[in-house]
Amino acid sequence: MLNVYLLRHGETAYNADGNRYCGRTDIELTQKGILQANLVNNQLKGMSFDAVYSSPLKRALYTAEIASGLKTVQTDVRLIEVDFGEWEGKTKEEFIEEKASLWTYWMNDPEHTRAGGTGETGANVVSRVDDFYKEMLDKYPDGNILVVGHNGINRLYLAHKLGMSLKYYRRIVQENSSITMFSLDEHGELNLKLLNSKI
């Protein structure tokens, strides 16, 4: 059984500024985000991981390096945040005012709707993230890995694996730099064991 310790990166300036959508924008952590990652490092003291993986974006990679205490973090492009298209860099309030119908389409059917009109569909995201975890299960069938990703991809993947319609993905809350832990058995079945743990 593969145990996955999953993090969303620490706080960024976009998170702090009305939660602006920060898909592919390669933004740094704030001082608060660095502190959050250090708190995770304390929480993980004494734990051993077979590997540490991260999105290649700086906010995730830096969180992974701080949280794990390693400089040998492996990056994987499949863990990059959702391509939010025209929503990139805007708050939800801003882009709804510009084109409310697009948000309605996304909320009703994110599986088949392109985020921000020109970005990825939920199905695109789930496919690449699921492919990553299938590879991890093959590599570490009885292992422990630490994975640092992003709010959008983590929630869409978890919703899919928990058997939820993707339109409910926003009901799963992923806090900055808090541990969500799940296992994958040999058949790829997911069991959620911790959500937003800050023990």
Legacy VTK file of the C-alpha trace (Angstrom):
# vtk DataFile Version 3.0
C-alpha trace
ASCII
DATASET POLYDATA
POINTS 199 float
0.000 0.000 0.000
1.349 3.417 -0.969
1.004 6.174 1.618
0.893 9.695 0.172
1.477 12.762 2.329
-0.004 15.509 0.197
0.575 19.228 0.664
-0.722 22.312 -0.984
2.101 24.876 -1.202
2.449 27.675 1.361
0.826 31.079 1.036
1.682 33.298 -1.939
0.964 36.973 -2.572
-1.933 35.893 -4.822
-3.435 33.854 -1.974
-3.126 36.842 0.337
-4.598 39.282 -2.222
-8.202 38.145 -2.396
-7.209 34.631 -3.438
-6.262 35.505 -7.020
-6.165 32.540 -9.359
-2.515 31.578 -9.674
-2.421 28.685 -12.094
0.769 28.726 -14.139
2.089 32.064 -12.829
5.401 31.201 -11.141
5.015 33.244 -7.984
7.089 33.052 -4.775
5.991 32.206 -1.243
5.273 35.031 1.189
7.039 35.131 4.550
3.909 33.556 6.001
4.143 30.812 3.371
7.752 30.103 4.355
6.707 29.910 8.005
3.893 27.503 7.109
6.335 25.217 5.296
8.684 25.282 8.300
5.812 24.229 10.561
5.232 21.222 8.303
8.931 20.396 8.564
8.522 20.242 12.361
5.417 18.101 11.984
7.235 15.599 9.768
10.302 15.265 12.013
11.285 11.633 12.362
9.329 10.508 9.305
11.067 8.748 6.431
10.032 9.134 2.799
11.024 7.004 -0.152
10.770 10.087 -2.355
9.643 13.713 -2.354
7.868 15.068 -5.432
6.720 18.564 -6.328
5.165 20.646 -9.029
7.964 22.511 -10.845
6.464 25.887 -9.900
8.554 27.776 -7.323
5.835 28.054 -4.680
5.447 24.273 -4.565
9.104 23.368 -4.978
10.237 25.721 -2.207
7.503 24.379 0.084
8.675 20.824 -0.664
12.319 21.654 0.052
11.502 23.367 3.367
8.924 20.807 4.511
11.136 17.816 3.704
14.452 19.417 4.666
15.865 18.118 1.363
17.344 19.756 -1.699
16.820 16.607 -3.757
13.128 17.120 -4.487
11.990 15.589 -7.781
9.729 17.770 -9.914
7.017 16.437 -12.191
5.123 18.574 -14.688
1.985 16.464 -14.131
1.711 18.146 -10.705
1.561 21.685 -12.115
-1.516 23.744 -11.240
-4.600 23.931 -13.443
-4.304 26.135 -16.519
-6.946 28.723 -15.589
-7.010 30.447 -18.962
-8.509 33.950 -18.819
-9.027 33.679 -15.045
-5.301 33.759 -14.379
-4.282 36.525 -11.970
-7.878 37.554 -11.239
-10.126 37.056 -8.230
-13.338 35.103 -8.647
-15.311 38.320 -8.188
-13.375 40.016 -10.994
-13.785 37.327 -13.616
-17.425 36.623 -12.736
-18.150 40.296 -13.347
-16.456 40.010 -16.748
-18.256 36.833 -17.843
-20.533 35.192 -15.308
-21.739 32.491 -17.706
-18.275 30.972 -17.973
-18.079 30.468 -14.209
-21.572 28.940 -14.256
-20.530 26.472 -16.970
-17.417 25.546 -14.979
-19.305 25.081 -11.718
-21.965 22.927 -13.380
-19.571 20.787 -15.404
-15.860 21.309 -14.699
-15.134 17.892 -16.159
-15.830 19.120 -19.697
-15.589 22.931 -19.400
-12.307 24.748 -20.052
-11.314 26.805 -17.005
-11.266 30.479 -17.937
-12.531 29.598 -21.408
-9.103 28.672 -22.771
-7.550 26.570 -19.986
-7.813 22.924 -19.008
-10.900 20.857 -18.378
-11.282 18.985 -15.114
-10.936 15.752 -17.092
-7.567 16.939 -18.459
-6.342 17.619 -14.931
-7.573 14.343 -13.447
-6.010 12.361 -16.291
-2.496 13.749 -15.807
-2.576 13.664 -12.004
-3.991 10.134 -11.952
-1.232 9.091 -14.351
1.344 10.447 -11.888
-0.080 8.494 -8.942
-0.354 5.278 -10.966
3.365 5.588 -11.678
4.068 6.233 -7.985
2.083 3.124 -7.023
4.185 1.066 -9.430
7.442 2.550 -8.106
6.614 2.502 -4.385
3.895 -0.148 -3.849
4.636 -0.287 -0.104
6.200 3.122 0.316
5.733 6.570 1.803
6.025 9.631 -0.425
5.623 13.357 0.136
3.922 15.253 -2.706
3.565 19.034 -2.927
1.033 20.337 -5.408
-1.709 22.898 -5.762
-5.245 23.565 -4.600
-6.973 22.936 -7.927
-5.247 19.721 -8.938
-5.337 18.221 -5.447
-9.069 18.809 -5.012
-10.029 17.596 -8.485
-7.975 14.417 -8.057
-9.353 13.687 -4.580
-12.937 14.276 -5.733
-12.413 11.862 -8.626
-10.838 9.151 -6.474
-13.512 9.497 -3.778
-16.226 8.867 -6.372
-17.602 12.410 -6.335
-18.830 14.301 -9.369
-16.126 16.816 -10.227
-18.640 19.633 -9.847
-18.352 19.090 -6.087
-14.546 19.384 -5.972
-14.725 22.760 -4.205
-16.318 21.034 -1.203
-12.886 19.603 -0.413
-10.884 22.255 1.413
-7.113 22.256 0.942
-5.384 24.694 3.274
-1.930 26.093 2.548
0.849 23.814 3.872
-1.310 21.373 5.771
-1.020 17.609 5.500
-3.612 15.544 3.702
-2.746 11.860 3.849
-4.223 9.035 1.799
-3.320 5.504 0.813
-3.590 3.755 -2.536
-3.942 -0.024 -2.534
-2.722 -2.356 -5.288
-5.925 -1.685 -7.255
-5.514 2.097 -6.979
-8.364 2.467 -4.489
-7.918 5.580 -2.363
-8.588 5.797 1.369
-8.496 9.310 2.825
-6.913 9.215 6.298
-6.088 12.834 7.143
-7.380 16.131 5.763
-5.638 19.433 6.615
-3.746 17.980 9.549
-1.620 20.355 11.617
-0.855 18.008 14.518
LINES 1 200
199 0 1 2 3 4 5 6 7 8 9 10 11 12 13 14 15 16 17 18 19 20 21 22 23 24 25 26 27 28 29 30 31 32 33 34 35 36 37 38 39 40 41 42 43 44 45 46 47 48 49 50 51 52 53 54 55 56 57 58 59 60 61 62 63 64 65 66 67 68 69 70 71 72 73 74 75 76 77 78 79 80 81 82 83 84 85 86 87 88 89 90 91 92 93 94 95 96 97 98 99 100 101 102 103 104 105 106 107 108 109 110 111 112 113 114 115 116 117 118 119 120 121 122 123 124 125 126 127 128 129 130 131 132 133 134 135 136 137 138 139 140 141 142 143 144 145 146 147 148 149 150 151 152 153 154 155 156 157 158 159 160 161 162 163 164 165 166 167 168 169 170 171 172 173 174 175 176 177 178 179 180 181 182 183 184 185 186 187 188 189 190 191 192 193 194 195 196 197 198
